[in-house]
Each structure stands twice: as structure tokens, then as C-alpha cells.
Amino acid sequence: MRLIFLTQYYPPEVGAPQARLSAIAEGLARSGADVTVHTCFPNYPDGRIKEPFRNRPLAVDEGGPVRIVRSGLVPAANRGFARRLASQASFGASALLTSRASGPADAVIVESPPLFLAGAAIPYARLKRAALIVHVSDLWPESAVELGVLRSPAAIRSARALESRCYLRARAIVCPTEGIEQILAARPDARGKVRRIAPSVDLDRFRLVDLVPESREGRPFRILYAGTLGLAQGVGTLLEAVELLRRDSSGSPVEAVVAGDGAEADALRSRLPTGVRMPGSVPANQVPSLYANADAAVVLLRDRPLFAGALPTKLLEAMAAARPVVLAARGEAARLVERAGAGLVVPPEDPAALAEALRRLAGDPQLGRGLGATGRRIAEAEFGRERAVDEWDRLISEIARSSG
């Protein structure tokens, strides 16, 4: 089976989509598929092309487990809605113009969002006479409308029309959560095509032997947030919670690391309370060491109905790292944490509730160790990469048989 992954996000960029897509692509290659990744030159999240790459029309790398084709784009930082849309549209156009370089394919797998790239994947797959598989990691434009960054009625109508066209032309639509699956399955343009493949985490990156925390004697309780600093997360809630904890002289001293980058990074840096450090975007191979030095992980989502169907990758990483999670969210993520016994759940965007949960963990190290160990067991049982690769392999085999 000849597969092409069409995506704007791929290593050496850092982020959840990049890690997931490379793991799936390489896993399918190990299973015997002929895999090519068509992507752009790495520029996320700051909009600067990373060394040793340079932005040019085309580059091909055949030295790894998968063949990588890179085509140019107008780079943009992960800030500013219009600039990001322009960057996404530019890569969609360049991918089409250079599609011959990726060779023949039986299936083209495109990541959405960006929705413009999913739209470009329709003629891209048609040129190759390949089946189109759309992976919907986030419902767009619904999320942009929900967060208030897309307000123009005409733009919303156009985006929804493009979204519908992508679903109509897809042979299969893959999504990571039950919430997204239910929404898509009810849509006439997607009905009968939706397949849920749950998110996964690289368990080997978070081996327990490497994650034994040092003694807490004589040091503050360490809190970690590692992930996107975007509009959907509301990381300001954590800053307010830390400020509340530091004002409470009766509790344990605390310190927090907020690792990552995104649209709200500058605003967060401008209001950092004492005891909070923001190192910026951290290379993927350094993320396990952040967890190794943490006593608890915080995962946040804003209080929006659409996010009830979200399951953040950072939640799975914290579980794989055997760290107790304090989850400030509702819906599917909250149900997982409660069912797994992997942490404490508090209402989203409630600094006082978040502070109280962190205070409880700081005062009860045994509770934290128990929650973390349980989370690791659930991650091993349900969210390993091999399971996800096997499910992708089965889906692609089904498409191959139906095409034959």
C-alpha cells in the first residue's frame, strides 16, 4: 500500500500533532507500507524556518524510515489569525504545485485543521487517483467560532462549505474522541465514514525507571504545564491558582513550569507571578525530563461546550509519566481521569478550585504517587502507539480491499 501523509506539522517541529503523525507514519512503514510524508519546512511555532532548512520550492529526503517531501510556504508565527490562515493557504497551494514529487499513492491522509490543507487534499488525491482519508483532530471552523476568533458570517459560511466538501469527498474520516465522532456521525456529509482511533502516547519516552522523582524534602511542590499556550487552554487560570497558593502561608511552597508556546504566550509572560517559569517551546526529547522533575501535571481547557469532546495529548503524556493530573475541564477528558483514577478533576476556568486541588496533592505525596501509578497503568493498557498503528493499518487495509 502506497500512502502519503499530507500535513503542515511534522518533526523536527515540536508538538502533539508532529509527534503523533511521525509515529503513525513510521509505524505503518515498519508494517510494510510505502510511506511518504508531504510537509513544509519546519517553522512552528515562531514562524522562523529552522536550521539547517531554508524555505524553497521543494526538497526531498529519502534517508529515514519514511520519504519526506517538503515544499515552501509563507511562514507565520502561531499568533494572529489572518497571518496563520495565509500561511496555511500558501502551503496548500505549494503542496498541489509540487504534488508530482511525492509520487503515486493508493491513499492520501490529510490532517485537519488546517482546513485549507484538507481542501487542497481533494485535488491532490484526485491527481493521484487515490482514496482520501481526512483525520479531524479538531472541529474547525466550530472551534474558531466558539473562541470568537472567526466572526465574519461570510467567512464562517465559506469555511463550513469547505469543511462539508472535504467530508463528502473523503473515503474515510478519522477522529480521536467520542465527542468528535458523535458530532461527525450525525452530519449527512460524513455519515457512514467516521472511524474513531483514540489518541496515543509514546510509552517508551516515559519509562518509569527514568521518572522516579527526587525527594521532596526541603524543596517546593513542583507543578508542570507542558503544551500549547493557546486560546483553547486558558493557561492564565494556572497563573492565578499559583498566585493564590503562594499567598497561603499555611500550605507547602510551590513553583510551576509552563513549557510551550502559542497565541497567548506573550500575554502570559507579561503577568507571571513569582515562582512561575516559562522556558518556551521545549524539544520533544526534553519533555520527559520536565515530568521527571514535577510532582503534578496540570491540564486545562476553557469552559466551552465544544471542548467537552476533547482529549488533550498532554493528558496522556502526564499519565504515561506516572504523574498525578489536575484536570481543569469537563466532558470526555474529565470522564477519563475519573474512570482511570489518574488525578483530580476541577471545573474549568476556576483558579480557586485548581489551587485547592494542587494544595491537596502538595499535602499528600502518597495520594499523588498512587494517582500517578494508576494513570500509567491505564496509559499502558489503552493508549500505546502500537495500538493506534494497528488500527490505522486495519482501516487502510479495509480501504484497499474495497478499492480492489
Residue pairs with C-beta under 8 A, 6 or more apart in sequence:
1 32
1 33
1 34
1 106
1 107
1 396
1 397
1 400
2 33
2 34
2 36
2 103
2 104
2 105
2 106
2 107
3 25
3 28
3 33
3 34
3 35
3 36
3 105
3 106
3 107
3 108
3 109
3 396
4 35
4 36
4 37
4 38
4 102
4 103
4 105
4 107
4 108
4 109
4 128
4 130
5 21
5 24
5 25
5 35
5 36
5 37
5 38
5 39
5 109
5 110
5 111
6 38
6 39
6 95
6 108
6 109
6 110
6 111
6 117
6 120
6 121
6 124
7 17
7 21
7 37
7 38
7 39
7 110
7 111
7 117
8 39
8 40
8 44
8 73
8 88
8 91
8 111
8 114
8 117
9 15
9 17
9 18
9 21
9 39
9 44
9 111
10 18
10 21
10 22
10 37
10 39
10 40
10 42
10 68
11 18
11 19
11 22
11 42
11 284
12 42
12 50
13 42
13 43
13 44
13 50
14 44
14 281
14 282
14 283
14 284
15 44
15 45
15 228
16 227
16 228
16 312
16 313
16 314
17 111
17 137
18 44
18 284
19 202
19 284
19 313
20 199
20 200
20 313
21 37
21 111
22 37
23 200
23 202
23 385
23 388
23 389
24 385
24 388
24 389
24 392
25 35
25 37
25 66
26 35
26 65
26 66
27 385
27 386
27 388
27 389
27 392
28 35
28 389
28 392
28 393
28 396
29 35
29 65
29 66
30 65
31 389
31 393
33 393
33 396
35 65
35 66
35 67
36 66
36 67
36 68
36 69
36 102
36 103
36 105
37 66
37 67
37 68
37 69
38 69
38 70
38 71
38 95
38 98
38 99
38 101
38 102
39 68
39 69
39 70
40 70
40 71
40 72
40 73
40 91
40 94
41 49
41 50
41 53
41 54
41 55
41 56
41 59
41 70
41 72
41 73
41 75
42 49
42 50
42 53
43 49
43 50
43 55
43 73
43 75
43 76
44 78
45 77
45 78
45 261
45 262
45 281
46 77
46 78
46 261
46 281
47 75
47 76
47 77
47 78
47 87
48 75
49 55
49 75
53 59
53 70
55 72
55 73
55 75
56 72
57 71
57 72
57 94
57 97
57 98
58 69
58 70
58 71
58 72
58 98
58 101
59 69
59 70
59 71
60 67
60 68
60 69
60 70
60 101
61 67
61 68
61 69
61 70
62 68
67 103
69 98
69 101
69 102
71 91
71 94
71 95
71 97
71 98
71 101
72 90
72 91
72 94
73 87
73 90
73 91
73 94
74 86
74 87
74 90
75 87
76 83
76 84
76 86
76 87
77 83
78 84
78 230
78 261
78 262
78 263
79 262
79 263
79 265
79 266
80 263
81 144
81 149
81 150
85 116
88 113
88 114
88 115
88 116
88 117
89 116
91 114
91 117
92 114
92 116
92 117
92 119
92 120
93 120
95 117
95 120
95 124
96 120
96 123
96 124
96 127
99 124
99 127
99 128
104 128
104 130
105 125
105 128
105 130
106 130
106 131
106 399
106 400
106 403
107 130
107 131
107 132
107 133
107 171
107 396
107 399
107 400
108 121
108 124
108 125
108 128
108 130
108 131
108 132
108 133
109 133
109 135
110 117
110 118
110 121
110 124
110 132
110 133
110 134
110 135
111 117
111 118
111 135
111 137
112 118
112 134
112 135
112 136
112 137
112 138
112 140
112 166
113 137
113 138
113 140
114 140
115 140
115 141
115 159
115 162
115 163
115 166
116 162
118 134
118 162
118 163
118 166
119 162
119 165
119 166
121 132
121 134
121 166
122 132
122 165
122 166
122 169
125 131
125 132
125 169
131 171
131 172
131 399
131 403
132 169
132 170
132 171
133 170
133 171
133 172
133 173
133 174
133 395
133 396
133 399
134 166
134 167
134 170
134 172
134 173
134 174
135 173
135 174
135 175
136 173
136 174
136 175
136 180
136 184
137 175
137 176
139 180
139 183
139 306
139 309
140 159
140 163
141 150
141 156
141 159
141 160
141 163
142 306
143 232
143 306
144 150
144 159
145 151
145 156
146 304
146 305
146 306
146 307
147 231
147 232
147 302
147 304
149 231
150 156
150 159
164 187
164 189
167 173
167 184
167 187
167 189
167 190
167 193
168 189
170 190
170 193
171 193
171 399
172 193
172 195
172 395
172 399
173 184
173 190
173 193
173 194
173 195
174 194
174 195
174 196
174 197
174 392
174 395
175 181
175 184
175 194
175 195
175 196
175 197
176 196
176 197
176 198
176 199
176 311
177 196
177 198
177 199
177 309
177 310
177 311
177 332
178 196
178 309
178 332
179 308
179 309
179 310
179 331
179 332
180 196
180 309
181 194
181 196
182 309
183 309
184 190
184 194
185 191
185 194
195 395
197 388
197 391
197 392
197 395
198 311
198 382
198 383
198 387
198 388
199 311
199 313
199 316
199 383
199 388
200 316
200 383
200 384
200 385
200 387
200 388
201 313
201 316
201 317
201 319
201 320
201 379
201 383
201 384
201 385
202 320
202 385
203 320
203 379
203 380
203 383
203 384
203 385
205 284
205 287
205 288
205 320
206 288
206 291
206 317
206 320
206 321
206 322
206 376
208 322
208 376
210 288
210 292
211 288
211 291
211 292
211 321
211 322
211 323
212 292
213 292
213 293
213 294
213 295
214 293
216 295
216 365
220 252
220 253
220 254
220 255
220 275
221 252
221 253
221 254
221 255
221 295
221 296
221 358
221 361
221 362
222 254
222 255
222 256
222 257
222 293
222 294
222 295
222 296
223 238
223 242
223 254
223 255
223 256
223 257
223 294
223 295
223 296
223 297
223 298
223 358
224 256
224 257
224 259
224 290
224 291
224 293
224 294
224 296
224 297
224 298
224 318
224 323
225 235
225 238
225 256
225 257
225 258
225 259
225 260
225 297
225 298
225 299
225 300
225 314
226 257
226 259
226 260
226 282
226 287
226 290
226 291
226 297
226 314
226 317
227 233
227 259
227 260
227 299
227 312
227 313
227 314
228 260
228 261
228 262
229 235
229 258
229 260
229 261
229 262
229 263
229 264
229 265
229 268
230 262
230 263
230 264
231 263
231 264
231 302
232 301
232 302
232 304
232 307
232 310
233 262
233 264
233 300
233 301
233 302
234 300
234 301
234 302
234 328
234 348
234 349
235 258
235 264
235 268
235 300
236 264
236 267
236 268
236 271
237 300
237 328
237 348
237 349
237 350
237 351
237 354
238 256
238 258
238 298
238 300
238 351
238 354
239 258
239 268
239 271
239 272
239 273
239 276
240 351
241 351
241 352
241 354
241 355
241 358
242 254
242 256
242 273
242 275
242 276
242 355
243 273
243 351
244 351
244 352
244 355
245 251
245 254
245 355
245 358
245 359
245 362
246 253
246 254
246 273
246 274
246 275
248 355
248 359
251 359
251 362
251 363
252 359
252 362
252 363
253 275
254 275
254 358
254 362
255 275
255 276
255 277
256 275
256 276
256 277
256 298
257 276
257 277
257 278
257 279
257 290
257 293
257 294
258 268
258 276
258 277
258 278
259 278
259 279
259 280
259 281
259 282
259 287
259 290
260 280
260 281
260 282
261 280
261 281
265 278
265 280
268 278
269 278
272 278
282 290
287 317
288 321
291 297
291 317
291 318
291 321
291 323
292 321
294 323
295 323
295 324
295 361
295 362
295 365
295 368
296 323
296 324
296 325
296 326
296 343
296 358
296 361
296 362
296 368
297 314
297 317
297 318
297 321
297 323
297 324
297 325
297 326
297 343
298 325
298 326
298 327
298 328
298 354
298 358
299 312
299 314
299 315
299 318
299 325
299 326
299 327
299 328
299 329
299 333
300 327
300 328
300 329
300 348
301 307
301 310
301 312
301 328
301 329
301 330
301 333
301 348
302 348
302 349
303 330
303 347
303 348
303 349
307 329
307 330
307 331
307 348
308 330
308 331
308 332
309 331
309 332
310 329
310 331
310 332
310 333
311 332
311 333
311 336
312 329
312 333
315 325
315 327
315 333
315 336
315 337
316 379
316 383
318 325
318 342
318 343
318 375
319 325
319 340
319 342
319 375
319 376
319 378
319 379
319 383
320 375
320 376
320 379
320 380
320 383
321 372
321 376
322 372
322 373
322 375
322 376
323 368
323 372
323 375
324 342
324 343
324 344
324 361
324 367
324 368
324 369
324 371
324 372
324 375
325 337
325 342
325 343
325 344
325 371
325 375
326 343
326 344
326 346
326 354
326 357
326 358
326 361
327 333
327 334
327 337
327 343
327 344
327 345
327 346
328 346
328 347
328 348
328 349
328 350
328 353
328 354
329 345
329 348
330 347
330 348
334 345
336 342
337 343
337 344
337 345
338 345
340 374
340 375
340 378
341 371
341 374
341 375
342 371
342 372
342 374
342 375
342 378
343 371
343 375
344 357
344 360
344 361
344 371
346 353
346 354
346 356
346 357
347 353
360 367
361 367
361 368
